[in-house]
Amino acid sequence: MPDQLAKLYLENQLCFPLYAASRLTTKIYTPYLNELDITYPQYLVMMVLWQHPEQSVNDIGHKLLLESNTLTPLLKRLEQKKLIKRTRSHKDERSVLVSLTQEGLELREKAAVIPDQIMASFQDESISPEEGIAFRETLKKLMGILREKSQ
């Protein structure tokens, strides 16, 4: 019986280190994003748009694994900050397209230093750069598995 209960111990869970690492990582981003006056979820949306300058709301949600009821308020706040604009698609009135404004493009230049700053904060003699890359790839595989199972 004790072995069965050990499955419930926090240190034996996969979900807790993922959750905690996510929260701690987001915390590291906070001072950099405060300088840009955006939140981490808003930063994720902006990264999608910096890579793909015009996207439908559905495409952004698919890329970020977010439902439209979560994404819509984020987009509304970014639009209020004049970083994006939302327009109805001419091809399909049901579809809303999101694109960057000039301010949104300019923010990309300011944000360009953030990935290096974040990577520098992850550097430690106990984890090699190769291990970090392998971990990211393993997480991508896990996301793919979980995405498939959640549909």
DSSP file (Angstrom, degrees, kcal/mol; ACC not computed):
  #  RESIDUE AA STRUCTURE BP1 BP2  ACC     N-H-->O    O-->H-N    N-H-->O    O-->H-N    TCO  KAPPA ALPHA  PHI   PSI    X-CA   Y-CA   Z-CA
    1    1 A M     >        0   0    0      0, 0.0     4,-1.8     0, 0.0     3,-0.3   0.000 360.0 360.0 360.0 -39.3    0.0    0.0    0.0
    2    2 A P  H  >  +     0   0    0      0, 0.0     4,-1.6     0, 0.0     0, 0.0   0.880 360.0  54.5 -59.0 -36.0    2.7    2.6    0.7
    3    3 A D  H  > S+     0   0    0      1,-0.2     4,-0.6     2,-0.2     0, 0.0   0.883 106.0  52.8 -63.8 -36.6    4.0    2.3   -2.9
    4    4 A Q  H >4 S+     0   0    0     -3,-0.3     3,-0.8     1,-0.2     4,-0.2   0.901 109.4  48.4 -63.5 -40.9    0.5    3.1   -4.2
    5    5 A L  H >< S+     0   0    0     -4,-1.8     3,-2.0     1,-0.2     4,-0.3   0.792  96.9  70.4 -71.3 -27.6    0.4    6.2   -2.0
    6    6 A A  H >< S+     0   0    0     -4,-1.6     3,-1.3     1,-0.3    -1,-0.2   0.770  85.6  69.3 -61.8 -23.8    3.8    7.4   -3.2
    7    7 A K  T << S+     0   0    0     -3,-0.8    -1,-0.3    -4,-0.6    -2,-0.2   0.751  97.0  53.6 -63.7 -21.9    2.2    8.1   -6.6
    8    8 A L  T <  S+     0   0    0     -3,-2.0    -1,-0.3    -4,-0.2    -2,-0.2   0.498  81.5 113.3 -91.6  -4.5    0.3   10.9   -4.9
    9    9 A Y  S X  S-     0   0    0     -3,-1.3     3,-1.7    -4,-0.3     4,-0.2  -0.456  72.4-127.8 -71.2 139.9    3.4   12.6   -3.5
   10   10 A L  G >  S+     0   0    0      1,-0.3     3,-1.8     2,-0.2     6,-0.2   0.881 107.0  57.4 -54.6 -43.8    4.2   16.0   -5.0
   11   11 A E  G 3  S+     0   0    0      1,-0.3    -1,-0.3     5,-0.1    -2,-0.1   0.637 102.9  56.0 -67.5 -12.3    7.8   15.1   -5.8
   12   12 A N  G <  S+     0   0    0     -3,-1.7     2,-0.3    -6,-0.2    -1,-0.3   0.347  88.2 100.7 -98.2   5.3    6.6   12.1   -7.9
   13   13 A Q    <   -     0   0    0     -3,-1.8    -5,-0.0    -4,-0.2    -6,-0.0  -0.671  55.4-159.9 -93.4 144.4    4.3   14.2  -10.1
   14   14 A L  S  > S+     0   0    0     -2,-0.3     4,-1.4     2,-0.1     5,-0.2   0.806  91.8  59.5 -82.0 -36.3    5.2   15.4  -13.7
   15   15 A C  H  > S+     0   0    0      1,-0.2     4,-2.6     2,-0.2     5,-0.2   0.853  97.7  57.7 -65.7 -36.2    2.6   18.1  -13.6
   16   16 A F  H  > S+     0   0    0     -6,-0.2     4,-3.2     1,-0.2     5,-0.3   0.948 106.1  45.5 -66.8 -48.4    4.0   20.0  -10.6
   17   17 A P  H  > S+     0   0    0      0, 0.0     4,-2.5     0, 0.0    -1,-0.2   0.879 114.9  50.2 -62.5 -32.7    7.5   20.7  -11.9
   18   18 A L  H  X S+     0   0    0     -4,-1.4     4,-2.1     2,-0.2    -2,-0.2   0.943 114.1  44.5 -65.0 -46.5    5.9   21.8  -15.2
   19   19 A Y  H  X S+     0   0    0     -4,-2.6     4,-2.3     2,-0.2     5,-0.2   0.936 116.8  45.0 -61.6 -49.0    3.5   24.1  -13.4
   20   20 A A  H  X S+     0   0    0     -4,-3.2     4,-2.7     1,-0.2     5,-0.2   0.908 113.0  50.1 -66.0 -42.5    6.2   25.5  -11.1
   21   21 A A  H  X S+     0   0    0     -4,-2.5     4,-2.4    -5,-0.3    -1,-0.2   0.887 110.5  51.3 -63.8 -37.9    8.7   26.0  -13.9
   22   22 A S  H  X S+     0   0    0     -4,-2.1     4,-2.5    -5,-0.2    -2,-0.2   0.937 111.8  45.9 -63.2 -46.8    6.1   27.8  -16.0
   23   23 A R  H  X S+     0   0    0     -4,-2.3     4,-2.0     1,-0.2    -2,-0.2   0.920 114.8  47.3 -62.8 -43.8    5.2   30.1  -13.1
   24   24 A L  H  X S+     0   0    0     -4,-2.7     4,-1.6     2,-0.2    -1,-0.2   0.877 112.1  50.3 -67.1 -37.1    8.9   30.8  -12.3
   25   25 A T  H  X S+     0   0    0     -4,-2.4     4,-1.6    -5,-0.2     3,-0.2   0.933 109.7  49.9 -65.2 -45.7    9.7   31.4  -16.0
   26   26 A T  H  X S+     0   0    0     -4,-2.5     4,-1.2     1,-0.2    -2,-0.2   0.881 107.4  55.7 -59.7 -37.8    6.8   33.8  -16.4
   27   27 A K  H  < S+     0   0    0     -4,-2.0    -1,-0.2     1,-0.2     3,-0.2   0.866 103.9  53.8 -63.0 -36.6    8.1   35.6  -13.2
   28   28 A I  H  < S+     0   0    0     -4,-1.6     4,-0.5    -3,-0.2    -1,-0.2   0.860 107.8  51.4 -65.8 -34.9   11.5   36.1  -14.9
   29   29 A Y  H >X S+     0   0    0     -4,-1.6     4,-2.4     1,-0.2     3,-0.7   0.786  88.9  86.3 -69.3 -28.0    9.8   37.7  -17.9
   30   30 A T  H 3X S+     0   0    0     -4,-1.2     4,-2.6     1,-0.3     5,-0.2   0.837  86.3  46.5 -50.8 -51.4    7.8   40.2  -15.8
   31   31 A P  H 3> S+     0   0    0      0, 0.0     4,-1.2     0, 0.0    -1,-0.3   0.882 115.4  47.7 -62.9 -34.6   10.4   43.0  -15.4
   32   32 A Y  H <> S+     0   0    0     -3,-0.7     4,-0.7    -4,-0.5    -2,-0.2   0.905 114.9  45.0 -69.2 -41.2   11.2   42.9  -19.2
   33   33 A L  H  X>S+     0   0    0     -4,-2.4     5,-2.0     1,-0.2     4,-0.8   0.815 105.0  61.8 -74.6 -30.0    7.5   42.9  -20.1
   34   34 A N  H ><5S+     0   0    0     -4,-2.6     3,-0.7    -5,-0.3    -1,-0.2   0.884  99.9  56.1 -60.2 -36.9    6.7   45.7  -17.7
   35   35 A E  H 3<5S+     0   0    0     -4,-1.2    -1,-0.2     1,-0.2    -2,-0.2   0.813 111.4  43.2 -63.3 -29.4    9.1   47.9  -19.6
   36   36 A L  H 3<5S-     0   0    0     -4,-0.7    -1,-0.2    -3,-0.4    -2,-0.2   0.508 110.9-125.3 -91.7  -6.9    7.0   47.1  -22.7
   37   37 A D  T <<5S+     0   0    0     -4,-0.8     2,-0.3    -3,-0.7    -3,-0.2   0.882  71.7 113.2  61.1  41.9    3.7   47.6  -20.8
   38   38 A I      < -     0   0    0     -5,-2.0    -1,-0.2     3,-0.0    -2,-0.2  -0.961  62.3-123.1-136.8 158.3    2.4   44.1  -21.8
   39   39 A T     >  -     0   0    0     -2,-0.3     4,-2.3    -3,-0.1     5,-0.1  -0.423  35.3-101.9 -90.1 170.3    1.6   40.9  -19.9
   40   40 A Y  H  > S+     0   0    0      2,-0.2     4,-2.2     1,-0.2     5,-0.2   0.933 123.1  49.3 -62.0 -46.1    3.1   37.5  -20.7
   41   41 A P  H  > S+     0   0    0      0, 0.0     4,-1.8     0, 0.0    -1,-0.2   0.895 111.8  49.9 -61.0 -36.0    0.0   36.3  -22.5
   42   42 A Q  H  > S+     0   0    0      1,-0.2     4,-2.5     2,-0.2    -2,-0.2   0.885 107.6  54.6 -66.1 -37.6    0.0   39.5  -24.5
   43   43 A Y  H  X S+     0   0    0     -4,-2.3     4,-2.6     2,-0.2    -1,-0.2   0.894 105.1  53.4 -60.8 -41.3    3.7   38.9  -25.3
   44   44 A L  H  X S+     0   0    0     -4,-2.2     4,-1.9     2,-0.2    -1,-0.2   0.923 109.4  48.0 -60.7 -44.0    2.8   35.5  -26.7
   45   45 A V  H  X S+     0   0    0     -4,-1.8     4,-2.2     1,-0.2    -2,-0.2   0.930 111.5  50.5 -61.2 -45.0    0.2   37.0  -29.0
   46   46 A M  H  X S+     0   0    0     -4,-2.5     4,-2.7     1,-0.2    -2,-0.2   0.885 106.8  54.3 -62.9 -38.4    2.7   39.7  -30.2
   47   47 A M  H  X S+     0   0    0     -4,-2.6     4,-1.5     2,-0.2    -1,-0.2   0.903 107.5  50.7 -62.6 -39.7    5.3   37.0  -30.9
   48   48 A V  H  X S+     0   0    0     -4,-1.9     4,-2.6     1,-0.2    -1,-0.2   0.936 114.2  44.4 -60.7 -45.0    2.8   35.2  -33.1
   49   49 A L  H  < S+     0   0    0     -4,-2.2    -2,-0.2     1,-0.2    -1,-0.2   0.816 107.5  57.4 -73.2 -30.3    2.1   38.4  -35.0
   50   50 A W  H  < S+     0   0    0     -4,-2.7    -1,-0.2    -5,-0.2    -2,-0.2   0.839 115.8  38.4 -66.2 -30.8    5.8   39.4  -35.2
   51   51 A Q  H  < S+     0   0    0     -4,-1.5    -2,-0.2     1,-0.3    -1,-0.2   0.857 133.0  24.8 -84.1 -38.7    6.3   36.1  -37.0
   52   52 A H  S  < S-     0   0    0     -4,-2.6    -1,-0.3    -5,-0.2    -2,-0.1  -0.857  76.0-159.9-129.3  92.4    3.1   36.1  -39.0
   53   53 A P  S    S+     0   0    0      0, 0.0    47,-1.0     0, 0.0     2,-0.4   0.660  78.0  35.4 -57.8 -22.7    1.9   39.8  -39.4
   54   54 A E  E    S+A   99   0A   0     45,-0.2     2,-0.3    43,-0.0    45,-0.2  -0.973  72.3 158.3-134.5 123.5   -1.7   39.0  -40.2
   55   55 A Q  E     -A   98   0A   0     43,-2.4    43,-3.6    -2,-0.4     2,-0.2  -0.970  39.0-114.4-138.8 150.4   -3.5   36.1  -38.6
   56   56 A S  E  >  -A   97   0A   0     -2,-0.3     4,-2.3    41,-0.3    41,-0.2  -0.501  33.8-113.9 -76.9 157.6   -7.1   35.2  -37.9
   57   57 A V  H  > S+     0   0    0     39,-2.2     4,-2.7     1,-0.2     5,-0.2   0.908 119.5  53.9 -57.0 -41.7   -8.2   35.1  -34.3
   58   58 A N  H  > S+     0   0    0     38,-0.3     4,-2.4     1,-0.2    -1,-0.2   0.901 107.3  49.8 -61.5 -41.4   -8.7   31.3  -34.8
   59   59 A D  H  > S+     0   0    0      2,-0.2     4,-2.5     1,-0.2    -1,-0.2   0.910 111.3  48.5 -64.7 -41.9   -5.1   30.9  -36.1
   60   60 A I  H  X S+     0   0    0     -4,-2.3     4,-2.3     1,-0.2    -2,-0.2   0.943 112.1  49.3 -62.5 -46.6   -3.7   32.8  -33.1
   61   61 A G  H  X>S+     0   0    0     -4,-2.7     5,-2.4     1,-0.2     4,-0.8   0.888 110.7  50.5 -59.5 -39.7   -5.7   30.7  -30.7
   62   62 A H  H ><5S+     0   0    0     -4,-2.4     3,-0.5     3,-0.2    -1,-0.2   0.926 111.6  47.2 -64.4 -44.9   -4.6   27.5  -32.4
   63   63 A K  H 3<5S+     0   0    0     -4,-2.5    -2,-0.2     1,-0.2    -1,-0.2   0.862 120.5  37.9 -65.1 -35.6   -0.9   28.5  -32.2
   64   64 A L  H 3<5S-     0   0    0     -4,-2.3    -1,-0.2    -5,-0.2    -2,-0.2   0.417 106.5-121.8 -97.4   0.9   -1.2   29.5  -28.6
   65   65 A L  T <<5 +     0   0    0     -4,-0.8     2,-0.4    -3,-0.5    -3,-0.2   0.898  66.6 139.1  58.4  41.9   -3.5   26.7  -27.5
   66   66 A L      < -     0   0    0     -5,-2.4    -1,-0.2    -6,-0.2     2,-0.1  -0.928  52.2-127.8-119.9 142.8   -6.1   29.3  -26.3
   67   67 A E    >>  -     0   0    0     -2,-0.4     4,-2.4    -3,-0.1     3,-1.2  -0.479  30.5-111.6 -79.9 157.6   -9.8   29.4  -26.7
   68   68 A S  H 3> S+     0   0    0      1,-0.3     4,-2.9     2,-0.2    -1,-0.1   0.815 116.3  61.9 -64.1 -29.5  -11.4   32.5  -28.2
   69   69 A N  H 34 S+     0   0    0      1,-0.2    -1,-0.3     2,-0.2    -3,-0.0   0.740 112.5  38.0 -69.5 -20.1  -13.0   33.4  -24.9
   70   70 A T  H <> S+     0   0    0     -3,-1.2     4,-0.9     2,-0.1    -2,-0.2   0.808 119.5  47.3 -89.4 -39.5   -9.5   33.7  -23.4
   71   71 A L  H  X S+     0   0    0     -4,-2.4     4,-2.6     1,-0.2     5,-0.2   0.871  99.5  65.9 -72.9 -39.5   -7.9   35.3  -26.5
   72   72 A T  H  X S+     0   0    0     -4,-2.9     4,-2.4     1,-0.2    -1,-0.2   0.895 101.6  47.3 -56.8 -46.3  -10.6   38.0  -27.2
   73   73 A P  H  > S+     0   0    0      0, 0.0     4,-2.2     0, 0.0    -1,-0.2   0.881 111.8  52.3 -63.4 -34.6   -9.9   40.0  -24.0
   74   74 A L  H  X S+     0   0    0     -4,-0.9     4,-2.2     2,-0.2    -2,-0.2   0.933 111.5  46.0 -62.4 -45.4   -6.2   39.8  -24.7
   75   75 A L  H  X S+     0   0    0     -4,-2.6     4,-2.4     1,-0.2    -1,-0.2   0.885 109.6  54.6 -65.3 -39.0   -6.7   41.1  -28.2
   76   76 A K  H  X S+     0   0    0     -4,-2.4     4,-2.2    -5,-0.2    -1,-0.2   0.921 109.7  46.9 -61.2 -43.8   -9.0   43.8  -27.0
   77   77 A R  H  X S+     0   0    0     -4,-2.2     4,-1.6     2,-0.2    -2,-0.2   0.896 111.8  50.3 -66.2 -39.7   -6.3   45.1  -24.5
   78   78 A L  H  <>S+     0   0    0     -4,-2.2     5,-2.5     1,-0.2     6,-0.8   0.873 110.6  50.2 -65.4 -35.3   -3.6   45.0  -27.2
   79   79 A E  H ><5S+     0   0    0     -4,-2.4     3,-1.5     1,-0.2    -2,-0.2   0.897 107.3  53.4 -68.5 -39.8   -5.9   47.0  -29.5
   80   80 A Q  H 3<5S+     0   0    0     -4,-2.2    -1,-0.2     1,-0.3    -2,-0.2   0.833 106.9  52.5 -62.1 -32.1   -6.5   49.5  -26.8
   81   81 A K  T 3<5S-     0   0    0     -4,-1.6    -1,-0.3    -5,-0.1    -2,-0.2   0.456 115.9-121.6 -81.1  -1.0   -2.8   49.9  -26.5
   82   82 A K  T < 5S+     0   0    0     -3,-1.5    21,-0.4     2,-0.2    22,-0.4   0.776  80.7 119.1  65.1  30.2   -2.7   50.5  -30.2
   83   83 A L  S   <S+     0   0    0     -5,-2.5    18,-2.0    20,-0.2     2,-0.3   0.708  77.2  17.4 -93.6 -24.9   -0.4   47.5  -30.8
   84   84 A I  E     -B  100   0A   0     -6,-0.8     2,-0.4    16,-0.3    16,-0.2  -0.889  64.2-145.5-136.8 167.2   -2.8   45.6  -33.1
   85   85 A K  E     -B   99   0A   0     14,-2.5    14,-2.4    -2,-0.3     2,-0.4  -0.994  10.0-149.0-134.7 146.7   -5.9   46.2  -35.1
   86   86 A R  E     +B   98   0A   0     -2,-0.4     2,-0.3    12,-0.2    12,-0.2  -0.939  21.1 170.0-114.5 133.9   -8.8   43.8  -35.7
   87   87 A T  E     -B   97   0A   0     10,-2.5    10,-3.7    -2,-0.4     2,-0.2  -0.979  36.8-105.1-139.6 153.0  -10.8   43.8  -38.9
   88   88 A R  E     -B   96   0A   0     -2,-0.3     8,-0.2     8,-0.2     2,-0.2  -0.556  43.5-108.3 -74.5 141.2  -13.4   41.5  -40.4
   89   89 A S        -     0   0    0      6,-2.9     6,-0.2     3,-0.6    -1,-0.1  -0.471  14.4-146.0 -68.3 137.8  -12.2   39.4  -43.2
   90   90 A H  S    S+     0   0    0      1,-0.2     3,-0.2    -2,-0.2    -1,-0.1   0.780 101.4  50.2 -72.8 -27.2  -13.5   40.4  -46.6
   91   91 A K  S    S+     0   0    0      1,-0.3     2,-0.3     2,-0.0    -1,-0.2   0.830 127.1  17.5 -79.5 -33.5  -13.6   36.7  -47.7
   92   92 A D    >   -     0   0    0      3,-0.2     3,-2.0     1,-0.1    -3,-0.6  -0.873  62.6-159.1-145.5 105.8  -15.5   35.5  -44.6
   93   93 A E  T 3  S+     0   0    0     -2,-0.3    -1,-0.1     1,-0.3    -4,-0.1   0.720  93.0  62.4 -57.9 -24.0  -17.4   37.9  -42.4
   94   94 A R  T 3  S+     0   0    0     -6,-0.1     2,-0.4     2,-0.0    -1,-0.3   0.702  91.3  81.7 -75.5 -18.4  -17.3   35.5  -39.5
   95   95 A S    <   -     0   0    0     -3,-2.0    -6,-2.9    -6,-0.2     2,-0.5  -0.727  66.3-154.0 -95.3 134.6  -13.5   35.6  -39.4
   96   96 A V  E     - B   0  88A   0     -2,-0.4   -39,-2.2    -8,-0.2     2,-0.4  -0.925  10.0-150.5-107.1 128.0  -11.7   38.4  -37.6
   97   97 A L  E     -AB  56  87A   0    -10,-3.7   -10,-2.5    -2,-0.5     2,-0.4  -0.783   5.1-156.1 -98.2 141.2   -8.1   39.2  -38.8
   98   98 A V  E     +AB  55  86A   0    -43,-3.6   -43,-2.4    -2,-0.4     2,-0.3  -0.962  18.3 169.5-117.8 131.1   -5.5   40.6  -36.4
   99   99 A S  E     -AB  54  85A   0    -14,-2.4   -14,-2.5    -2,-0.4     2,-0.2  -0.937  33.8 -99.5-138.4 162.3   -2.6   42.6  -37.7
  100  100 A L  E     - B   0  84A   0    -47,-1.0   -16,-0.3    -2,-0.3     2,-0.2  -0.510  27.1-144.8 -80.1 146.0    0.2   44.8  -36.2
  101  101 A T     >  -     0   0    0    -18,-2.0     4,-2.2    -2,-0.2     5,-0.2  -0.456  38.8 -95.0 -91.7 176.9    0.0   48.5  -36.1
  102  102 A Q  H  > S+     0   0    0      1,-0.2     4,-2.4     2,-0.2     5,-0.2   0.905 129.9  52.8 -59.4 -40.9    3.2   50.7  -36.5
  103  103 A E  H  > S+     0   0    0    -21,-0.4     4,-2.0     1,-0.2    -1,-0.2   0.884 107.2  52.1 -62.3 -38.2    3.4   50.7  -32.7
  104  104 A G  H  > S+     0   0    0    -22,-0.4     4,-1.0     2,-0.2    -1,-0.2   0.886 109.9  48.4 -64.9 -39.3    3.2   46.9  -32.6
  105  105 A L  H  X S+     0   0    0     -4,-2.2     4,-0.8     1,-0.2     3,-0.4   0.901 111.0  50.7 -65.4 -41.3    6.0   46.7  -35.2
  106  106 A E  H  X S+     0   0    0     -4,-2.4     4,-1.2     1,-0.2     3,-0.5   0.845 103.2  59.6 -66.3 -33.4    8.2   49.2  -33.2
  107  107 A L  H  X S+     0   0    0     -4,-2.0     4,-2.4     1,-0.2    -1,-0.2   0.837  95.1  64.7 -63.5 -31.6    7.6   47.1  -30.0
  108  108 A R  H  X S+     0   0    0     -4,-1.0     4,-1.1    -3,-0.4    -1,-0.2   0.896  99.0  52.7 -57.5 -41.0    9.2   44.2  -31.8
  109  109 A E  H  < S+     0   0    0     -4,-0.8     3,-0.3    -3,-0.5     4,-0.3   0.904 111.3  45.6 -63.4 -40.9   12.5   46.1  -31.9
  110  110 A K  H >< S+     0   0    0     -4,-1.2     3,-0.7     1,-0.2    -1,-0.2   0.860 114.0  49.5 -68.3 -35.1   12.4   46.8  -28.1
  111  111 A A  H >< S+     0   0    0     -4,-2.4     3,-1.9     1,-0.2    -1,-0.2   0.630  84.5  90.8 -79.2 -14.0   11.4   43.2  -27.4
  112  112 A A  T 3< S+     0   0    0     -4,-1.1     4,-0.4    -3,-0.3    -1,-0.2   0.746  84.3  53.7 -58.2 -25.0   14.2   41.7  -29.5
  113  113 A V  T <> S+     0   0    0     -3,-0.7     4,-1.8    -4,-0.3    -1,-0.3   0.671  88.2  82.5 -82.5 -16.4   16.6   41.6  -26.6
  114  114 A I  H <> S+     0   0    0     -3,-1.9     4,-2.8     1,-0.2     5,-0.3   0.910  83.8  54.4 -61.5 -47.8   14.2   39.6  -24.3
  115  115 A P  H  > S+     0   0    0      0, 0.0     4,-2.7     0, 0.0    -1,-0.2   0.902 110.8  46.8 -56.0 -40.7   15.0   36.1  -25.5
  116  116 A D  H  > S+     0   0    0     -4,-0.4     4,-2.3    -3,-0.2    -2,-0.2   0.892 112.3  50.5 -66.8 -37.7   18.7   36.5  -24.9
  117  117 A Q  H  X S+     0   0    0     -4,-1.8     4,-1.5     2,-0.2    -1,-0.2   0.904 112.5  46.7 -66.1 -39.9   18.1   38.0  -21.5
  118  118 A I  H  X S+     0   0    0     -4,-2.8     4,-1.1     2,-0.2    -2,-0.2   0.938 111.7  50.1 -67.0 -46.2   15.8   35.1  -20.6
  119  119 A M  H >X S+     0   0    0     -4,-2.7     4,-0.8    -5,-0.3     3,-0.6   0.889 108.0  54.5 -59.8 -38.5   18.2   32.5  -21.9
  120  120 A A  H >< S+     0   0    0     -4,-2.3     3,-0.7     1,-0.2    -1,-0.2   0.873 104.8  53.8 -62.6 -36.2   21.0   34.1  -19.8
  121  121 A S  H 3< S+     0   0    0     -4,-1.5    -1,-0.2     1,-0.2    -2,-0.2   0.741 106.6  52.9 -71.5 -20.7   18.9   33.8  -16.7
  122  122 A F  H << S+     0   0    0     -4,-1.1    -1,-0.2    -3,-0.6    -2,-0.2   0.619  83.5 113.0 -85.1 -14.2   18.5   30.0  -17.4
  123  123 A Q    <<  +     0   0    0     -4,-0.8     2,-0.3    -3,-0.7     5,-0.1  -0.375  35.7 148.3 -67.7 133.5   22.3   29.5  -17.7
  124  124 A D  B >   -C  127   0B   0      3,-0.7     3,-1.5    -2,-0.1    -2,-0.0  -0.966  56.4-117.8-160.8 147.1   23.7   27.4  -14.9
  125  125 A E  T 3  S+     0   0    0     -2,-0.3     3,-0.1     1,-0.3    -2,-0.1   0.681 111.3  64.2 -67.1 -14.3   26.6   25.0  -14.8
  126  126 A S  T 3  S+     0   0    0      1,-0.2     2,-0.4     2,-0.0    -1,-0.3   0.629 104.1  47.4 -85.0 -12.0   24.1   22.2  -13.9
  127  127 A I  B <  S-C  124   0B   0     -3,-1.5    -3,-0.7    -5,-0.1    -1,-0.2  -0.978  76.8-147.7-131.7 120.9   22.4   22.4  -17.3
  128  128 A S     >  -     0   0    0     -2,-0.4     4,-2.1     1,-0.1     5,-0.2  -0.418  28.9-112.0 -78.9 159.1   24.2   22.6  -20.6
  129  129 A P  H  > S+     0   0    0      0, 0.0     4,-2.2     0, 0.0     5,-0.2   0.884 120.6  54.9 -56.5 -37.4   22.9   24.5  -23.6
  130  130 A E  H  > S+     0   0    0      1,-0.2     4,-2.6     2,-0.2     5,-0.2   0.889 105.9  50.7 -64.1 -39.1   22.4   21.2  -25.3
  131  131 A E  H  > S+     0   0    0      2,-0.2     4,-2.5     1,-0.2    -1,-0.2   0.887 108.8  52.6 -65.3 -37.9   20.3   19.9  -22.4
  132  132 A G  H  X S+     0   0    0     -4,-2.1     4,-2.2     2,-0.2    -2,-0.2   0.916 110.8  46.3 -62.2 -43.7   18.2   23.0  -22.6
  133  133 A I  H  X S+     0   0    0     -4,-2.2     4,-2.2     2,-0.2    -2,-0.2   0.918 112.9  49.4 -65.4 -43.7   17.5   22.5  -26.3
  134  134 A A  H  X S+     0   0    0     -4,-2.6     4,-2.2     1,-0.2    -2,-0.2   0.885 110.2  51.9 -63.0 -38.2   16.7   18.8  -25.7
  135  135 A F  H  X S+     0   0    0     -4,-2.5     4,-2.6     2,-0.2    -1,-0.2   0.922 108.2  50.6 -64.0 -44.4   14.3   19.7  -22.9
  136  136 A R  H  X S+     0   0    0     -4,-2.2     4,-2.3     1,-0.2    -2,-0.2   0.922 111.1  48.8 -58.9 -44.4   12.5   22.2  -25.2
  137  137 A E  H  X S+     0   0    0     -4,-2.2     4,-2.0     2,-0.2    -1,-0.2   0.882 110.5  50.7 -65.1 -37.6   12.2   19.5  -27.9
  138  138 A T  H  X S+     0   0    0     -4,-2.2     4,-2.4     2,-0.2    -1,-0.2   0.908 109.7  50.9 -65.1 -41.4   10.8   17.0  -25.3
  139  139 A L  H  X S+     0   0    0     -4,-2.6     4,-2.8     2,-0.2    -2,-0.2   0.893 107.5  53.2 -62.6 -39.4    8.3   19.6  -24.1
  140  140 A K  H  X S+     0   0    0     -4,-2.3     4,-2.2     2,-0.2    -1,-0.2   0.909 109.4  48.8 -61.4 -41.5    7.2   20.2  -27.7
  141  141 A K  H  X S+     0   0    0     -4,-2.0     4,-2.3     2,-0.2    -2,-0.2   0.927 111.4  49.5 -62.5 -44.2    6.6   16.4  -28.0
  142  142 A L  H  X S+     0   0    0     -4,-2.4     4,-2.8     1,-0.2     5,-0.2   0.910 109.5  51.7 -61.3 -43.2    4.7   16.4  -24.8
  143  143 A M  H  X S+     0   0    0     -4,-2.8     4,-3.0     1,-0.2    -1,-0.2   0.913 109.0  51.2 -60.0 -42.2    2.6   19.4  -26.0
  144  144 A G  H  X S+     0   0    0     -4,-2.2     4,-2.2     2,-0.2    -2,-0.2   0.915 111.6  46.8 -61.2 -44.0    1.8   17.5  -29.2
  145  145 A I  H  X S+     0   0    0     -4,-2.3     4,-2.2     2,-0.2    -2,-0.2   0.940 116.0  44.4 -62.1 -48.2    0.7   14.4  -27.3
  146  146 A L  H  X S+     0   0    0     -4,-2.8     4,-1.6     1,-0.2    -2,-0.2   0.874 111.6  52.9 -68.0 -37.2   -1.5   16.4  -24.9
  147  147 A R  H  X S+     0   0    0     -4,-3.0     4,-0.6    -5,-0.2    -1,-0.2   0.930 110.2  48.8 -61.8 -44.2   -2.9   18.6  -27.7
  148  148 A E  H >< S+     0   0    0     -4,-2.2     3,-0.9     1,-0.2    -2,-0.2   0.908 112.8  47.3 -62.1 -43.2   -3.9   15.4  -29.6
  149  149 A K  H 3< S+     0   0    0     -4,-2.2    -1,-0.2     1,-0.2    -2,-0.2   0.745 107.4  57.2 -73.1 -22.5   -5.5   13.9  -26.5
  150  150 A S  H 3<        0   0    0     -4,-1.6    -1,-0.2     1,-0.2    -2,-0.2   0.550 360.0 360.0 -86.8  -6.4   -7.4   17.0  -25.6
  151  151 A Q    <<        0   0    0     -3,-0.9    -1,-0.2    -4,-0.6    -2,-0.1   0.472 360.0 360.0 -91.3 360.0   -9.3   17.2  -29.0
